[in-house]
Amino acid sequence: MSIVASNDPRIMTVEVTDDLIIAHLADGRTVSVPLAWSWRLSNATPAQRQHFDIIGTGQGVHWPDIDEDLSALGMLTGVPAPPPKHKALST
């Protein structure tokens, strides 16, 4: 018999406050990042911030109302969501 263990971080639960995105991981760790890391969540209403789904077996979180995804690995390695690029106005 073989046992497969995974070192991939898995999110079990998420909290979004006025300042932080907090993920509780399956291995007992808690990781938090500033809310400003996600411009979509920063601009979202409190109700939109609380409406999310855990992706797969915890690889990430999806907020369907604002089409935002954050991964557990991205939160752990410090990869904020890039802001949108603004197109230059032609004159």
Secondary structure, DSSP 8 states (H G I E B T S, - for coil): -------S--EEEEEE-SSEEEEEETTS-EEEEEGGG-HHHHHS-HHHHH--EEETTTTEEEETTTTEEEEHHHHHHT-------------
